[in-house]
């Protein structure tokens, strides 16, 4: 099963997640730019709200942080 690394995903990859629209993708990108990697489901819920963060979404998300040596995802 493919899981999206939320801390590396570009806007298009975020839009492929269940329940994520452009506004949510923008909020994730903005949060990462201002605060760094998203650490867990609780932090994602603070960013997006409880109605957006569903079990289906969490099943598709990997919260592993970006490595310092990893190239940034386009648009990140």
MARMAR-273979 format. One record per residue (C-alpha): z negated, y negated, x negated; residue in one letter. Coordinates in Angstrom, 1 decimal, always signed. Example, Ala and Ser with C-alpha at 12.3 -4.5 7.8 and 13.67 -1.06 7.14 Angstrom:
<drenke <-7.8,+4.5,-12.3>,a> <drenke <-7.1,+1.1,-13.7>,s> 
This chain:
<drenke <+0.0,+0.0,+0.0>,x> <drenke <+1.0,-3.4,-1.3>,x> <drenke <-1.8,-6.0,-1.3>,x> <drenke <-1.1,-9.7,-1.9>,x> <drenke <-3.0,-11.3,-4.7>,x> <drenke <-4.1,-14.4,-2.9>,x> <drenke <-4.9,-16.3,-6.1>,x> <drenke <-1.4,-15.8,-7.5>,x> <drenke <+0.8,-15.7,-4.3>,x> <drenke <+3.3,-18.4,-3.8>,x> <drenke <+3.7,-20.1,-0.4>,x> <drenke <+6.4,-17.6,+0.7>,x> <drenke <+4.3,-14.6,-0.2>,x> <drenke <+1.4,-16.2,+1.7>,x> <drenke <+3.5,-16.6,+4.8>,x> <drenke <+4.2,-12.8,+4.8>,x> <drenke <+0.5,-12.2,+5.5>,x> <drenke <-0.6,-11.4,+9.1>,x> <drenke <-1.6,-14.6,+10.9>,x> <drenke <-0.7,-17.0,+8.1>,x> <drenke <+1.5,-19.9,+9.1>,x> <drenke <+2.7,-22.9,+7.0>,x> <drenke <-0.6,-24.8,+7.6>,x> <drenke <-2.7,-21.9,+6.4>,x> <drenke <-0.5,-21.3,+3.4>,x> <drenke <-0.7,-25.0,+2.5>,x> <drenke <-4.5,-24.9,+2.9>,x> <drenke <-4.8,-21.9,+0.5>,x> <drenke <-2.5,-23.6,-2.1>,x> <drenke <-4.5,-26.9,-1.8>,x> <drenke <-7.8,-25.1,-2.1>,x> <drenke <-6.7,-23.2,-5.2>,x> <drenke <-5.5,-26.4,-6.9>,x> <drenke <-8.7,-28.3,-6.2>,x> <drenke <-11.3,-25.5,-6.5>,x> <drenke <-9.8,-22.6,-8.4>,x> <drenke <-9.5,-19.0,-7.3>,x> <drenke <-10.7,-17.8,-3.9>,x> <drenke <-13.5,-15.3,-4.6>,x> <drenke <-13.9,-13.4,-1.3>,x> <drenke <-13.4,-13.1,+2.4>,x> <drenke <-16.3,-15.6,+3.1>,x> <drenke <-14.6,-18.3,+1.1>,x> <drenke <-11.2,-17.6,+2.7>,x> <drenke <-12.9,-17.9,+6.1>,x> <drenke <-14.3,-21.3,+5.1>,x> <drenke <-10.8,-22.4,+4.2>,x> <drenke <-8.9,-21.0,+7.2>,x> <drenke <-11.5,-20.5,+9.9>,x> <drenke <-12.8,-17.3,+11.5>,x> <drenke <-10.0,-16.9,+14.0>,x> <drenke <-7.4,-16.6,+11.2>,x> <drenke <-9.2,-14.3,+8.9>,x> <drenke <-8.8,-10.9,+10.7>,x> <drenke <-9.3,-7.3,+9.5>,x> <drenke <-5.5,-7.0,+9.3>,x> <drenke <-5.3,-10.0,+7.0>,x> <drenke <-8.1,-8.8,+4.8>,x> <drenke <-6.5,-5.4,+4.5>,x> <drenke <-3.5,-7.1,+2.9>,x> <drenke <-5.3,-9.4,+0.5>,x> <drenke <-6.5,-8.8,-3.0>,x> <drenke <-9.1,-11.4,-4.2>,x> <drenke <-8.8,-10.5,-7.9>,x> <drenke <-8.7,-13.9,-9.7>,x> <drenke <-5.8,-15.0,-11.8>,x> <drenke <-6.1,-14.1,-15.4>,x> <drenke <-6.2,-17.0,-17.9>,x> <drenke <-3.2,-15.5,-19.6>,x> <drenke <-1.2,-14.8,-16.5>,x> <drenke <+1.8,-17.1,-15.7>,x> <drenke <+1.2,-19.2,-12.6>,x> <drenke <+3.0,-18.2,-9.5>,x> <drenke <+5.8,-20.5,-8.5>,x> <drenke <+4.5,-23.2,-6.2>,x> <drenke <+0.9,-22.6,-7.1>,x> 
